[in-house]
Structures are given as C-alpha cells and as structure tokens.
Amino acid sequence: MRRKRTLIVLLVVATSLAGVAGALAISNGVPDGNGHPNVGMLAIEDGGDLYGVCSGSYAGPQKGAPSFGVFLTAGHCVAWIPGSGFAASDLRVTFDSGATVDGATGVVTGATTWYQATAFQFDPGFGHDMGNLKDYAVVLLASTVPVAPVQLPTAGALDAMTAQGGLRPGTVFDNVGYGVVPSFKKGPPRAEPPPGRMFSTSFFQGLTRSWLKLLMNSDARGGGNGGSCYGDSGSPKFVHATNTVVAVTTGGDAYCRAENYNQRLDVADARAFLGQYLNLP
C-alpha cells in the first residue's frame, strides 16, 4: 500500500516537471477511434494494477535492433523514475483506442493489448534550460508494434514551413492522446468520464528555437478548436491531416484554455538524441 501511495504522488510530480503546467488530456475533442492507431498510452504497473502516466506515439523499429520497437514521449514522463523504486520493466504501452484512465484512482481500464518496455532514455540535458527544455524521451519496447509508425520531421521542417508561408496564424495542427476530458465551467478543469483516445485540432500561435506554441481556445467560445490538457504529456503534434509529428506535448496554461507548449523534434538537439534510437529522415 505504501508503494502505491508513493506512485500516485510521483505521477502528480511527473506531470509538473516540465516547468509549465503539466499537459496530460485532449480538450474539446472527439473520440479518435481507429484514426491514429500509432498513438498510445504509457502506463506503469504496481501491485497488479496499471496506472496511466502519459501519451506518446510509435516511432518504428529501434535503430540497429529492428526486432525492438520505439515509443516516443516526453522527457518528464520518465525522468521521475530513476530513484523512485520503479524500473523500466514496470512500464507498459497500449495502443488500444478504448484505453481509459480512471480519474479517481489513475488505474487504466479498457485495454487488452500491452507491450512490455525494456528500457527508457531521456536527454541528459532535460530540465536545465527553460528556453530549450529538451523534453523528449523514448521507451524501448520488447517487440515492434504492428501499426505504421509516425513520420518524424526532417531537419528544420517547421522553419522551412515558415519560410514557405505555410506556418502562420490559422495553420492547423492535430492533437491526439489519452486522458480525462476537462470541463470548463469555473476554476481548474474537472475530469469528465474518459472516452479513450481523443482527437482535436489547434491553431498555430508561435515558434521559438525549441517550442511550437499552439492556441487552444477550448472553452465554449472556441468554435471547435481544442488542444491538450491533463492526460496528454508526450502526445504527438501532427501536421494537419498527415502522419508527420513535428513536436511532443510538454505543457500549457493551468486551465487548459489558452495555449499549449510543445517540444520541437526538427531541431538539432532533438535529432541528435532521437538519432541514437531511430533512423531519421
């Protein structure tokens, strides 16, 4: 029982390690169904139960070891594990679209297929520079996953979009992830019954050397626009209507209404890290 209480505390800490409000569920979204079968949920086993940790995506076979798979997520999703009493062998990943995290207990239900983790890695520089948080990580799986992997971006892909006029206010990105759905009546978002993997869209807001910033506007006046919230850390940010992931979810405002910060994957630091585990375009 003590270990389980410790786990719950650690998961709360994990959602805030990024330094901005930890982003963990899709807001103002719709059930994804089979729309993105390469987007999955990271969980950790304790006492026979599996607890939801973060979201992420299947990035393909491991470089140099093609019988193993690579799950892409955020650094703060795994950086809390060393010294916690848990190990990589406690981690599992599911891609079942109906997987649900109970808002009261954190226990995952609705998933039948799980993939065993063998190791995880996050950038050694994670968390040292808020201007370049290096908030990306990989979880190495004991087998590949029988789905088409996400497409990683080429070097400087977002800068190239800007130069070509394709990255401006109104440019749409797709959000896909797991978690509870927030309600925005008053105060912090409250958990509604979780429907499994969800999908929504967000508009481009800004670009820095490491962040892709997206507008959420996910309250009743948002006109259908949405974003990420508590339940989606590590989830992919897709170029609209494509399989190309240009960033992973890091955080946003505390009420999940205004903006979302996402760690770029097309920059040199991210490519240097990911290139150790994946064949990059």
Secondary structure, 3 states (H helix, E strand, C coil): CHHHHHHHHHHHHHCCCCCCEECCCEECCEECCCCCCCEEEEEEEECCEEEEEEEEEEEEEECCEEEEEEEEECHHHCCCCCCCCCCHHHEEEECCCCCEECCCCCEEECCCCCEEEEEEEECCCCCCCCCCCCCCEEEEECCCCCCCCCECCCCCHHHHHHHCCCCCCCCEEEEEECCCEEECCCCCCEEECCCCCEEEEEEEEEECCCEEEEECCCCCCCCCCCEECCCCCCCEEEECCCCEEEEEEEEECCCCCCEEEEEECCCHHHHHHHCCCCCCC
